[in-house]
């Protein structure tokens, strides 16, 4: 039985990273194309009103989106209105933070009041209503 010595192997000791780079570039392109599509699926028709800009002082505000289907969206996650306090409590981190509401203009007033009441029970003192400036003729 013959054994080969180390000198008899004709192998290349280099790692070919070209296929790895190709796969990573394809994945990068896929994520770059699909990420904007995830945000575009949410349609909220904001009211058109002239208002002063919201102040940007203090901690970063939380943005709640209320869709015409009565969904409450927090950080791109749908939340049932009854679970709003449990969802927002960890995000508030025990300190008061302003909340901005992006509510669809076709929502019933009662639903918006329910969300505002839940925020009030949580101790939220600053609530801003997000609007779109009216179109100029």
N, C-alpha and C positions, 0 to 999 in steps of 0.2 A: 504494500500500500504506500503510495507516494504522497507526500505532503508538499503543499506549495509554500514557498517562503514569501515574505513580505515583498520582496523585489519582483516577484513574478506577477503581481496584480497590476493591471493597467486601468485603474479607476481614476476618475477626476474628483478631486476633493473640493470642488466649488459648488455652492448652492445657487441654483438657477432661480432668481426671484422674478423673472419676467412674467410667468403665469400668475404669481401672487399679485403683482402690480396690476395686471390686466383685470383680475377679479375685483380688486379693491376699487379701481376706477369705474367699473360697471356698477358696483354697489353704490358708489358715491353719486353717480348720475341718476340712478333709480331713486335714491333718497332725495336728491335735489328736485326731481320732477314731482314726486308724490307728496312731499311735505306741504307745499302751498295748496294742493287740492284738498287736504284734510280740513283746512280752515275755511275754504270757500263753500263747504257744504252747509254752513250755518247761515241762514238768511234771517236777518232782523231788519225790519224797516223802521228806522228811528224817526221820531217826529222832527219836522223841520221848523225850528224856532231860532230866533236870534237871542243869544244869551252871552253873558260874560264868561270868560274861560274859568275853569275850575282851578283853585289854588293848588300849587305843587309844593306845599311845605309839609314837614313832618314825615311820618313813615309812608311807605309805598301803599297806595290804596288797593283794595280788592275790587275786582270788576265782576259783577254778576250780570249775566245776559239772560233776559227773559224773552223767550221766543213766542210766536203767535200760537204755538201748540201747547202753551203753558209749561214749557220745560225751563228749568233753572239751570244754567250752565255756570259752573265754577271751575276755573282753570281748565277749560276744554273738557270737563267731565259733567255729564248730566246728573242732576241731583233732584230727588223728589222734594217738593217744598216742605214736607213734614220732617225731612232729615236735614234741613238746612242748618239748624243749630249744631248738630253733631259734626257736620262737615266743616263749618266755618270755625268752630272752636279751636282746632289745632292750627289753623291758618292765622288766627288772631294772636296766638301765643301770649294770652293774658294781658295784652296791651290794647288800648283803643286804636283802631285804624279806620280811616275813612273808607266808605264803600261807594263805588260808582255803579249805578244801575243803567244798563243798556236795555231798555224795554221796548218791544215792538209797539208801534202806535196803535195797532188793532187789538191789543190786549184789553180784556174787561178791567175796568177800574178796580173792582173788588179783588181781583187776583194780585194786582200791584200792591193794594193795601195789605193783603195777607203777608206778602213778602216783607213789606215795610214794618209790619207789626212784629214779625219774627226777628227782624234786625233790631228793633227797639227792645224786645225782651232780652236780646243778647248783650245789650249795653252799647250798641253802635250809636254814636251821637252825630256823626257827620255822614250824610248821604247826599251824593250828587247825582243828578239826572243827566245822562248824556243825550245830546241832541245833535242834529246836523244843521248847519246854517242854511237858510232858505236860498233857493235859486234866484239869481238876479235876472230880471227880464231883459 
